[in-house]
Amino acid sequence: MTEEKPSLRKGTANTQIIGFQLPASVAKEVKTEASQRNVPLNKLFSKIWETYQEKKRGS
């Protein structure tokens, strides 16, 4: 049985780091959008994913 390491940051016990690469131009656009909305990248991605799932269910 593997043991989960306790999180050192508050509120991250149910989170997981995922990593992927984007073309530099796309990464810049995403970072700019997050900055303009004043939200962290993970929150923006969560909103994008939620919107995608809603659209997928509606199709």
C-alpha positions as CSV (number, residue, x, y, z in Angstrom):
1,M,0.0,0.0,0.0
2,T,1.4,3.4,-0.9
3,E,1.1,6.2,1.6
4,E,0.1,9.7,0.5
5,K,2.5,12.4,1.6
6,P,0.7,15.1,3.6
7,S,0.3,18.4,1.8
8,L,2.5,21.2,3.0
9,R,0.1,23.8,1.5
10,K,-3.4,24.4,2.8
11,G,-6.2,23.3,0.6
12,T,-4.2,21.0,-1.6
13,A,-5.0,17.6,-0.1
14,N,-7.4,16.7,-2.9
15,T,-5.4,18.1,-5.8
16,Q,-2.9,16.6,-8.2
17,I,-0.2,18.2,-10.3
18,I,-0.6,17.5,-14.0
19,G,2.0,18.7,-16.5
20,F,1.7,19.4,-20.2
21,Q,3.4,21.5,-22.8
22,L,1.7,24.1,-25.0
23,P,3.1,26.1,-27.9
24,A,4.7,29.2,-26.5
25,S,2.1,31.5,-28.2
26,V,-0.8,29.5,-26.6
27,A,0.9,29.5,-23.2
28,K,1.3,33.3,-23.4
29,E,-2.4,33.8,-24.4
30,V,-3.5,31.6,-21.5
31,K,-1.3,33.4,-19.0
32,T,-2.6,36.7,-20.3
33,E,-6.2,35.6,-20.0
34,A,-5.6,34.4,-16.4
35,S,-3.9,37.7,-15.5
36,Q,-6.7,39.8,-17.0
37,R,-9.3,37.8,-15.1
38,N,-7.1,38.0,-12.0
39,V,-7.3,34.2,-11.4
40,P,-4.6,31.6,-11.1
41,L,-3.9,29.3,-14.0
42,N,-5.4,26.3,-12.3
43,K,-8.7,28.1,-11.7
44,L,-8.8,29.2,-15.3
45,F,-8.2,25.7,-16.5
46,S,-10.9,24.3,-14.1
47,K,-13.4,26.8,-15.6
48,I,-12.3,25.9,-19.2
49,W,-12.7,22.2,-18.4
50,E,-16.1,22.8,-16.8
51,T,-17.3,24.7,-19.8
52,Y,-16.0,21.9,-22.1
53,Q,-17.8,19.2,-20.1
54,E,-21.1,21.2,-20.2
55,K,-20.8,21.7,-24.0
56,K,-20.0,18.1,-24.5
57,R,-23.1,17.0,-22.5
58,G,-25.2,19.4,-24.5
59,S,-24.1,17.9,-27.9
